[in-house]
Amino acid sequence: MMPQLPAWWDMAIFILSLSGFVLLALASEREGKLLLCRMPTMREKLFFRLLGWPLLALALVICVKEWHGNFGTVLWFGWLTMAATVLVFIISYWPWRKKPPEHKKHSFTQKVAAEKEDRADTVTTHTRQASLQQWGRRGILILGLAAIPAWFGWTLFQVPVQPLLRADVVHGQAGPWTFVLAEEEQAPPEMTPSGTPVKHIHLRFCEQCDAQIRTAYLRVRQPRSQNALGLRFTGDHWNREAVLAIPPAATLQDQIWLTVVGKNRETYQVALDMAQVSPATVQFIQERRP
């Protein structure tokens, strides 16, 4: 069973990534001294590293397990980028920075005030322009850093849900093996150059079942022989895919038949309701036939 993943999974990946980077920052001399207000010891550095790297690795494992190897890796890099950006802002504006002693601060303030009074009449337009340019460069840098997580968040929002993670997946069982099945796009069949309407169907078996399965086939209407089982599913065991051809004479009463062949040569067949697998295909058949 594969329900659609809730949004807090993304937040969990971000928290793991940020925690890992914070621990690695504590293990460094410069950032560790800033965050701890003292120099971290060698034992503390080793402890922080032994905790930081596993947290980043755990975030990668969760991404690959839940979103698969292709998209999961990209998602992991994206959350690492966001976590690193947040950490940069935290360190840059760390509120507990070690402040200079009061007497030094006071003398420094008096010195600055005296210098300002001396230079009050000598400030030129060139100096003001240079200051504005400096603040402009800083503003551009801050906007650029803020745009990175905003761009990634928007891109992540636009990514379509993986078919087998949608809420409309079909759950079934072929013999002793459970599976989930879903159409790739919730749209009418696409036409091939030869004029045949086809649908891309994704299939995934349970983790324990997959090691016992040799192959699987899919077709419209019940197979009449072992040589007409339909089109074979291809791809890795986490996401098998087959191209289902819709016959010209297909009717609303036709079913989609899944044939599963085990490594022990046992064969099981399951009939699936076409309206449940692909409502858009049913509408396509209705519009095509009077």
N, C-alpha and C positions, 0 to 999 in steps of 0.2 A: 504493500500500500504506500503510495507516494502522494501525500497531500501537498497543496501549494505552500511553499515555505513562507512563514510570516515575516513581516518587516524587521522584527527584532533580531533575526539571524544576521542581517547586515550590520546592525548596531553591535552585535556580539563580535563580529569580525573586526570592526573598527576599534572596539575597546581592547581586544587582544593585541592588535597591532600597536596601538598607542601605548599600552602597558609595556610591551616588549621594547619599544623605542625609549621609553622613559627609564627603564632599568639599564639599558645599554648606555644611556646618557649619564646615569649615575655612576657607571663603571669607568667613565672617562675622567681625566684630571680636571679639565677646564669646566665642563658642565657639572660634574659631580661636586666640585668645590662651590659652584654657584648655588646649586639646589640644596646641598647639605650645609652650606655656610662653613664648611671645613673640608680638608682634603680627605677623600675616602682612603681607607687602608687597603692593603693588598688583598686581605681576606674578603673585605666588602666588595672590592672590584670583581673578584672571582665569583662571589655569590650572586652579584647582580648579572653577570654574564651568563651564569648557569641557569638563571631564571628568564632572562630576556630572550635569548635565542630560541629556547623551546616554545615560548609564547608565540613568536613569529611563525615557527614551524607548525604549531597547532592551528593557527589561523589558515595556513596553506592547506593543511589536511582537511579541515572543515570545508573550505571552498571547493576543493577537488571532489570531496565525497558528496556534497550536496548539489553542486552545480556542474560536476563532471570536469574532465581534465582540460578541455579547450576553453570554455568560458570561465571556469573556476580560477584558472591561473591568471587570466586578465583581471578578473575581479579582485584577486588578492593583491596584485600590483597597484590597482587603483586605490584600494583602502590603505595600502602602505604609503602611497603618495599623500593621501589626506592626513593620515596620522603624523607623518613627518612634517607636513606643513603646520599642523596644529602645535606640534612640539616646538617648532621654530618660533612661533608667536609666543608660546609660553616662556621660553628661555629669554626672548628679547624683551618681554615686558614682565619679567618675574618680579612680583611686588616685594619679595623679601631680600632684595639685593642688600649686600652689606654697605651701610651708609658710613660716610666719614665721620669722625668725632665732631662734637658740637663746636669745639673751639676752632678746629680747622675749617669747619663749614662757615663759622662766623667770620674768620679772617679772610676766607676766600670770598665771601659775599662783600666784605668791605673793599677788598682789592678790586673786585669787578666793578663795584659802584664807583670807585675812584677813577678807574680806567674809562668807564662810560662818561663820567663828567669831563674828563680830559679830552675825550674824542668826540664829544657831543657836537662840536662845531666843525669837525673835520670829516664827518660821515658823508660820503659821496653817493651819487646815484649808482655808480659802478658797484659799490659794495652791496647796496640793496639788491641790485639785479643778480649778483652772484648768490646772495642768500636765497632769493626766490627760486633761482635755478636749482640750488641744492635741495630745497624742500620739494620742488617739482619732481626731481629724480627719486626722492624718497617716496613720494606719493605714487609714482608710477610703479615702483618696486612693490609697495604694499598692495596696490590694486592687482598687480600681476600675480602675487602670491595668493591673494584672496580669490582670484579667478580660477585657479587650479582646482580647488575642491568644488567650486560652483559648476565648473564645466564637467567634472567627473560625475557629480550628482545628477546633472541634467542628462548626461549620456546614459547613466545607469537607469534613469527613469524611462528613457526612450527604448531601452532594450526589450524586445518582446519576450514573454515568458516561454521557457523551453516547453515544447508540447507535452512531455510526460510529467511536467510539474503543474499543469493547468488543473482547474477544478472539474473539467468535463471529461477527464480520462475514463476509459472503460476498464473496470476491474473484472477479471475472469480467472478461470482455472481450467487447465488442460491436463487431465489425469491428476497426478500428484503435484503439478507445478502451477503456481499462481503467477499472474502477469498483469501488467497494465498496458493499454493500447490507446493511441490517440492519433488523430490526423494532424499533419504538420501545420496546415493553415485552415482556419474556419471559413473557407470560401469554396465556391463551386470548383469542380475539377478543371484543371488546366488542359489545354489541347496540345498534343504533340504535333510535330510537322506532318505526320501521316494522318492527322485528324482524329486520333483516338483520345478520348478524355481519360485522364489519369489523376489519381490522388496519391500523395506521399503519406505513408502510414509509419508511425514509430512504435516500437515494441520493446518492453523490458520485462524480464523475468525476475523473480525474487533472487536474492543473493545466493542462497543455498541451492536454489533450483538451477541456476545458470550453468553450474559445473556439470550437470547431468544431461544437458541438452546439446544435441548435435547441430540441428538446424531447424528452421521454421519456414512455412510457406503461407501465402495469402492469395485468395481469389474470390471472385463473386460466383455464387452458386456452388453446390456441393461437388467436390472432385469425383469423377467417375472411375479413375484408375490411379495407380501410383505414378504414372507418367504425366498426369495432368493435375498436379497438386497446386499449381499456381506459380506465382513469382516468389523467388527466395529472398528472405531477409538478409541484408548485408550489414556490415559494420561491427563495432565492438559490442561486447555483451551488455554494456550499460545503455546502449542506444542503437538497437537494430532498426533498420529502415528498409521498406519495400515500396515499390511503385505498383499501386493497384489499378489495373485497367478496368474501365467501366464498359461492358459490352454494349453494342448498339441496341440489342434487344432486352436490356435490363429493365426489370419491372420493380414496382414498389414492394412486391412480395419476396423478391430475391434477398438472400442473406449473404453476409461475408463470412467465409469459412477460413479458419485458422488451423493449419496442420502443423503439429509439433513432433519432431522425431528425436528421440533420446539417443544417447550414446550406446545404449544397450539394444538399439533397433526398435524399441517400443514406439508406437505411433498413436497419437491422440488427436482427435479433431473436435473443434468447437465452432458452433454456428453463432454468429453475432448479428444483432439487429442493425441493419444499415442506418436506420434513423438514429440509433444511439451512437454509432461510430461517427457518422458524418451527416448531420441534418442538411447541410448545403448540397450534398450529393442527391438526397431524396428530392429536394426542390428542383435540382437540375433535371432529374429524370421526369418529374411532373411537367416541367416546362417543355421538355423535348418530345414527350409522348402525349397525344390527345387524350 
